[in-house]
Amino acid sequence: MHSLYLKPKEHRRLLKGHLWSFSNEFQSLPRDISAGETVKLFSSDKQFIGTGFYNPHSLISFRLLSRTGDLPDGDFFRKQILNALDLRKKLYPETETNAFRLVHGESDGLPGLVIDRFNNAFVLQAFSAGMDLHLPLVCDVITDLFSPSSIVLRNESVLRELEGLPLYKKIVTGSEEDTTQIIHDTGLSYTINLLEGQKTGFFLDQRDNRRIVRKLADKAETLDVFTSDGGFGLNALYGGAASATMVDISHNALLRAEKNAKLNNLSNYDMIEGDAFEVLHRLISEKRSYDLVILDPPSFTKSRKNLSSALHAYKKLNKLGLQLVRNGGFLATASCSHHVSESDFLGAIHQASFSLKKQMRQVFRNAQPADHPVLLSMPETHYLKFACFYVSDM
């Protein structure tokens, strides 16, 4: 196993709990280290930091696995996954849901790995070369622990390209039929497709925020933009909304949303297929208005260098959404761009409201749910911002 040494003082962030070292923080490197190889890391004065994955082709060159020298073998993964499972069992009783994020990367001590559980099917994503190499072993551990009906790899994130990894999706265990699952979450059921649905099949990270929307939805005419499988719109109807208009650019997503509406015997909804910005412009021109407008866009940037354009997009989107909120109605809005801070996100909303002379009173503010825990020493693990506002004229 290779031993790598950091430059002076570059170990301090790791000693405070962070799990990454960057390419410019190392002393000279051997040329024969393969991407994803397990190495030992030391400070400049030869203090042992820990073992982890190294990738010479990535800006995040080292991802810490163990501060005691553990190696990523079957016993290591089994221990980490069982620890993560123990936390989820405390958070989510089986009577409440049968779907949760089992492993949330760095926050669960498995940097670059996501495991989502949907009923007894599992979806994995690897974001680092080291974790990618160990996916067969991780799948073996999951098989041994859970005897799953299906294991699916959804390695389609552009973040993999930063590690020099290919994009693909693959069924590891089970048949294509097994990749369709029915999950339940606090009163609602969803039919999800683990191969075709967003991310790993369904947006689990908005589960708590969908419940907040229920509180605002009673008798409300609701507009749900970027609806995907209908999560927010269906929760609004479940909470007593008078109607829900669900918008998405994906025809297949709207088909899934309609299927989920029928599964839950919900009615008084309609679907609009199209680009969200274009649809919002059209609704404004038609002088439409709603009691509750929900904006849950995809990430507007995967890089800090595009932060300015992302903030401009959030301002534009929220300005359009606000023009459709009736006086005395609510705006629920979210950002999943981890490069966008909460203060910058709220600032963009404030700029949008000020330009329209709207008074915004924040009534709820939230983040990602408990199965997506945040590691305090790693702000990178906090990515989701969510806020609800009571909207009135100035």
DAZI-V409004 format. One record per backbone hydrogen bond with DSSP energy under -0.5 kcal/mol. NH is the residue of the N-H (numbers start at 1). CO is the residue of the C=O. If there is no record, write none. Layout:
nh->NH co->CO
nh->NH co->CO
This chain:
nh->4 co->40
nh->6 co->42
nh->7 co->25
nh->10 co->7
nh->12 co->9
nh->15 co->11
nh->16 co->12
nh->17 co->14
nh->18 co->13
nh->21 co->62
nh->23 co->59
nh->25 co->22
nh->26 co->23
nh->27 co->5
nh->33 co->30
nh->34 co->32
nh->36 co->54
nh->37 co->34
nh->37 co->54
nh->39 co->52
nh->40 co->2
nh->41 co->50
nh->42 co->4
nh->43 co->47
nh->46 co->43
nh->49 co->41
nh->50 co->41
nh->51 co->66
nh->52 co->39
nh->53 co->63
nh->54 co->37
nh->55 co->61
nh->58 co->55
nh->61 co->21
nh->61 co->59
nh->62 co->21
nh->63 co->53
nh->64 co->19
nh->65 co->51
nh->66 co->51
nh->73 co->71
nh->77 co->73
nh->78 co->74
nh->79 co->75
nh->80 co->76
nh->81 co->77
nh->82 co->78
nh->83 co->79
nh->84 co->80
nh->85 co->81
nh->86 co->82
nh->87 co->83
nh->88 co->84
nh->89 co->85
nh->90 co->86
nh->91 co->87
nh->92 co->88
nh->96 co->93
nh->97 co->93
nh->98 co->184
nh->100 co->117
nh->102 co->100
nh->102 co->115
nh->103 co->115
nh->105 co->113
nh->107 co->104
nh->108 co->105
nh->109 co->106
nh->110 co->105
nh->113 co->110
nh->114 co->125
nh->115 co->103
nh->116 co->123
nh->117 co->100
nh->118 co->116
nh->118 co->121
nh->119 co->98
nh->119 co->117
nh->121 co->118
nh->122 co->150
nh->123 co->116
nh->124 co->152
nh->125 co->114
nh->127 co->112
nh->128 co->112
nh->132 co->128
nh->133 co->129
nh->134 co->130
nh->135 co->132
nh->138 co->134
nh->139 co->135
nh->140 co->136
nh->141 co->137
nh->142 co->138
nh->143 co->139
nh->144 co->140
nh->145 co->141
nh->146 co->142
nh->147 co->142
nh->147 co->143
nh->149 co->120
nh->150 co->120
nh->151 co->173
nh->152 co->122
nh->153 co->170
nh->154 co->124
nh->154 co->152
nh->155 co->168
nh->156 co->154
nh->160 co->157
nh->161 co->158
nh->162 co->158
nh->162 co->159
nh->163 co->160
nh->164 co->161
nh->165 co->160
nh->168 co->155
nh->170 co->153
nh->172 co->151
nh->172 co->170
nh->173 co->151
nh->178 co->175
nh->179 co->175
nh->179 co->176
nh->180 co->177
nh->181 co->179
nh->181 co->192
nh->183 co->181
nh->183 co->190
nh->185 co->188
nh->186 co->96
nh->188 co->185
nh->190 co->183
nh->192 co->181
nh->192 co->190
nh->194 co->179
nh->194 co->192
nh->197 co->193
nh->201 co->198
nh->204 co->202
nh->206 co->203
nh->207 co->204
nh->210 co->206
nh->211 co->207
nh->212 co->208
nh->213 co->209
nh->214 co->210
nh->215 co->211
nh->215 co->212
nh->216 co->212
nh->216 co->213
nh->217 co->213
nh->217 co->214
nh->219 co->240
nh->220 co->217
nh->222 co->220
nh->222 co->243
nh->223 co->292
nh->224 co->245
nh->225 co->223
nh->225 co->294
nh->226 co->247
nh->227 co->247
nh->230 co->227
nh->231 co->227
nh->234 co->230
nh->235 co->231
nh->236 co->232
nh->237 co->233
nh->238 co->234
nh->239 co->235
nh->240 co->237
nh->241 co->236
nh->242 co->220
nh->243 co->220
nh->244 co->268
nh->245 co->222
nh->246 co->244
nh->246 co->270
nh->247 co->224
nh->248 co->272
nh->251 co->249
nh->254 co->250
nh->255 co->251
nh->256 co->252
nh->257 co->253
nh->258 co->254
nh->259 co->255
nh->260 co->256
nh->261 co->257
nh->262 co->258
nh->263 co->259
nh->264 co->260
nh->265 co->262
nh->266 co->261
nh->270 co->244
nh->272 co->246
nh->274 co->248
nh->274 co->272
nh->279 co->275
nh->280 co->276
nh->281 co->277
nh->282 co->278
nh->283 co->279
nh->284 co->280
nh->285 co->281
nh->286 co->282
nh->287 co->284
nh->288 co->283
nh->290 co->324
nh->291 co->221
nh->292 co->221
nh->293 co->330
nh->294 co->223
nh->295 co->332
nh->296 co->225
nh->296 co->294
nh->297 co->334
nh->306 co->303
nh->307 co->304
nh->310 co->306
nh->311 co->307
nh->312 co->308
nh->313 co->309
nh->314 co->310
nh->315 co->311
nh->316 co->312
nh->317 co->313
nh->318 co->314
nh->319 co->315
nh->320 co->316
nh->321 co->317
nh->322 co->318
nh->323 co->319
nh->324 co->321
nh->325 co->322
nh->326 co->290
nh->328 co->391
nh->329 co->326
nh->329 co->391
nh->330 co->291
nh->331 co->389
nh->332 co->293
nh->333 co->387
nh->334 co->295
nh->335 co->385
nh->338 co->336
nh->340 co->337
nh->341 co->339
nh->345 co->341
nh->346 co->342
nh->347 co->343
nh->348 co->344
nh->349 co->345
nh->350 co->346
nh->351 co->347
nh->352 co->348
nh->353 co->349
nh->354 co->350
nh->355 co->351
nh->356 co->352
nh->357 co->354
nh->358 co->353
nh->359 co->392
nh->360 co->358
nh->361 co->359
nh->361 co->390
nh->362 co->360
nh->363 co->388
nh->364 co->388
nh->366 co->386
nh->372 co->369
nh->376 co->374
nh->378 co->375
nh->381 co->378
nh->382 co->379
nh->383 co->381
nh->385 co->335
nh->386 co->366
nh->387 co->333
nh->388 co->364
nh->389 co->331
nh->390 co->361
nh->391 co->329
nh->391 co->389
nh->392 co->359
nh->394 co->357
